[in-house]
């Protein structure tokens, strides 16, 4: 292994993580939103709906509204609530100040599509189960792999080693992270949630989407995100970082009280949403290509 | 003509001469002078001035204590204090936490600047004392002034009174700091929605407690009310515990100590419209709104009602 992680290096990474402020967003999303915020006839709701399709901007918005300054630490769990509370002007400044990924790497777009697909499927499941706040579960699903983005952004060199290990040793990204970094993306996500005062209703599904049984207070939400993650991987929508489909936790599946013959209906419904997202993804990638490269703010 | 502002000048220092006194007079200020802080005390407590200008460098510890006593009490804390300082005193640094003054001016005094600072002081004190400390929204004085000004101008405005249903039991159940969150939430969504709905004259104020007031052009009233209510109902889910949310109500004790089930917090918005210049003064607006509110309060969940009645013939 090219990179050996000792205590000191891990401590250094954790400090970096604590200070993580600006994560870049896809250029296409940034240009779409920039067009929208400059059009006075566009409502905050519509902007909120586009922000809810980007895990980085959604995380930023939730981080801001849950900071002590705005006075709702650990309370606000949906993008639409954050948009209402922060107001158009704050959301607009946030969008205009968003930095973008220098290049639209395939892996970055893939991970974004994976998160988007997971959010959509989680929403379909939550609605089928008549859960009170399906938007909250989609938000958790949208953010479930935020740890992967943070690792890629902060540890470019190590990320390359992870990719090598996945291909060379035929292991999953999760295993590679564990072995090489001694910390995996779910733990990174959990730490981020804590630093950003995100509510437990989001933090638990993010932290335990690979091991739903560890979720103490929001088991159903965590189970939904877990199942949605497995389904979107099995469907082959987006790219979660490796070619494997994570193992399904049978207790989590049982907790959803879905029967096997519910699956075809569920999949058909999810498929419709995914086709729509495919279109959105093409639009965003086209916008990204048209946008001038590498604007860093 | 409004009553003249009375300005108490303490200290002999560079007391204004005859010429400056005319200037004060022309600006509508009446001067009262006192050579020392000790001698000024009587005036301050018995016949409080509107503003105090301290000319002398305050070397004396007792004087400083007196200043602190005046600004520390409830009754005189609102009187703006301006202190005149020598360049030397400014450059050596002032321990501002010891000097509870509102502004300073450097000696020798430039009177044009002093008058500008004095009027800024009055404005600022008005704002500081009127704004609600929790939400930073303007309070009663500003609400009254804004609405009266619109009525005087004959504008077609709608004036809304918002209050939170079941706020008291929510506060009792979850504690006052979470009660504050609900109030701050209403304040934020009100200001955001009003600002986003119309670029014409809009206003949001905090009457106090769980009561708010707003003003919008009449033709936007329905849109604003619907948006406020749908936003509130979506947001309030974030502020209620999971179990209560599942039950869709919470258990708290009423004023008699009996266990009672309360619905989750919702909003009532009573709106009156100044259609055809129906109102002449603010009191009529408040009275009309109170009647509607009584009706709204008997309804379940979040509701609004816009009163478009014409004035009685």
Interface residues (C-beta under 8 A of the other chain):
Chain A: X43 X44 X71 X72 X75 X76 X77 X78 X80 X81 X84 X85 X86 X87 X88 X89 X132 X133 X199 X217
Chain B: X180 X181 X184 X185 X188 X189 X191 X192 X193 X195 X196 X231 X234 X235 X237 X238 X239 X242 X245 X246
